[in-house]
Amino acid sequence: MFLIGKFIKNIRIGKMSIVDNYFKQNRVTHTFSSCQWPIGDPQEKEFHFCEANTVPGKPYCKQHCDVAYIDERELKKEKEAQKNRRIAA
């Protein structure tokens, strides 16, 4: 990897990584025990992460886990309800 302005370029895959650059610059203040949900535009100076306490075993806080993950039981119930509505129609 090498630095191009504010970006880090990964030669192997050839992609810019603004988030990797954020971690490099903010290594001391951002820990993985805090929520990693990105807030704002990574290209802007105000870009940051939620940093609330995480749910054990997950990279996000409870609020962001609710957005990021789908409960398989709820998904199965919803699919079954849709199937029953189609049969009834």
Secondary structure, DSSP 8 states (H G I E B T S, - for coil): -EEETTEEEETTTTEE-HHHHHHHHTTTT--TTB---EES-TTSTT-EE---B--TTSSS-HHHHHHH---HHHHHHHHHHHHHHHHH-
